[in-house]
């Protein structure tokens, strides 16, 4: 049976299932005597102390596997155990209802999980899993219950669970786990983030269609690329996916040899392929795949999954490390871009009917100048010995850019007083991601040193299509004629002003877009580390003259379908990656 889910982490897994049992607690139902309340509070506090020690140990152990950024997920778990609202709920149940500590913890978990599940915000729903994870850990210590253990033999398996907590995932041996299937969860869950970091295929969100008919030992095929799970697959399905997996592994090996090769078309046009990163670990992967620097450092991930805002010194050390690792290549650091679909547990944002049109990105930075100035100061310090650039997100007016630059100048003055070095000529650019910025691109170009086109939001705002909305996601067309006209207008304004323009949205990593960049004269692209070698391979096997001709046609076509068809015809004429040979790699 084929079941459609959510593609949480890419890859193919074929193997037998191991179904992780759900937590089942045998809780006391009698009320406590008032004289025993002090003892219950002591049991609670001891359970909290033990849980904290255990989380710290897991965090440090996991850090050795995936790095400090992903392991910081457990900072959020520590924050829950220190959260006064959560702990007051538990203490209140013990004190007012005379219930045992474990019963109070279970009721508090259920209360907050129910509350989070009622919210429409998917991010907040995912955080309910963290509360359950922390609560179950505390319950385990209060009840003296053993851990739910995974298979101890070395036979690889596909892990199946209703939901998988970060704590459980941290205990996995990646060499033993072929893939993961969860009934609950989505792309923003901590488990999905960690699975991607570990390179384990994951499909989630199967509760409505799957239930739990799968038993330990059942054969499964997990397609993490397309979010598919096959239960009791027939021989043809297994053979087909075995072939797909083999081709993927072979293609990865073949593409890796291109890491040290420049991205140059057959007739000599050069494209500089940088990477979008959210962590040092992603940078390591990008550099391994031959990235020419960092075109977008999403700094908001430094602020997530922790209890407080990062300070200047902490940010400086991360920015400096990233800059040093790129060995002189350019590093574009985007200032804090939260709001919309990105929330901070410790920074309460207002509830909004249209959060993507609300209090987010540069609007928050200009409102919270203290936070903004701290970040700018850290970036400036990192620029002292490395090629660092600053980029502001979601700029929609000249006034915003001028105000941001005024705060930057204040940060420079503070560093002068502290006698700390920085690059006084640091380049400052902006993201072009709202139609207003495109329409006044000529004015913004007089104030900015460079543009970077964020196609993800630009497409969304130009077409008024929320791509997270399943009912209208089919209307999200990156190759809509209006989007192409926006791209051309932005590039023309930048070139007229003599400033650089690059692309850092998803279109940069889409091979079909290469003719557009060559026609527009965009030579700098920034994409996910996973896209670098694939795009480079396509560039090496492309003739720029023919690509420009195809792109020129696209700018005259009237529908998204016609444009996509023209680009596909061009790509087909260049041959598929498996057919191409004799590339510029030789």
Beta strands, then each sheet from edge to edge (+ up, - down):
strand 1: 2-4
strand 2: 6-9
strand 3: 12-19
strand 4: 157-161
strand 5: 177-182
strand 6: 201-204
strand 7: 219-223
strand 8: 228-231
strand 9: 263-264
strand 10: 270-277
strand 11: 294-298
strand 12: 331-334
strand 13: 388-392
strand 14: 428-432
strand 15: 450-453
strand 16: 500-503
strand 17: 524-528
sheet 1: 1+ 8- 7+ 3- 4- 5- 6- 2+
sheet 2: 9+ 10- 11- 12- 13- 14- 15- 16- 17-
end
